[in-house]
Amino acid sequence: MTPNDITFFQRFQEDILAGRKTITIRDASESHFKIGDVLRVGRFEDDDYFCSIRVTATSQVTLDTLTQQHAQQENMTLPELKSVIADIYPDQQQFYVIEFERI
């Protein structure tokens, strides 16, 4: 079985498959993805594969510089996005935005 390159919490699967979620915000441990990379995507909870994505852009951001556009790309409000990021990555400020398209 081929391993997944990146995982997402199961709650985001439907939005990714529907094209409503087109970015992910990660910490430095996942800052190595590059434009053009094709990634196998699995669910965090069970690592089951559910689709493939292509990285279309990457950038850096801090919690304070997240914008309404980031929130739209995540299919949530800006306060929700900041809360989710703070919950997943407590005590961190520097993040990496990975823009993608489902293929």
PyMOL commands that set and color helices and strands:
alter all, ss='L'
color gray80, all
select helices_A, chain A and resi 10-18+28-30+63-65+68-74+78-88
alter helices_A, ss='H'
color red, helices_A
select strands_A, chain A and resi 6-8+23-26+38-43+49-62+94-102
alter strands_A, ss='S'
color yellow, strands_A
deselect
rebuild
show_as cartoon
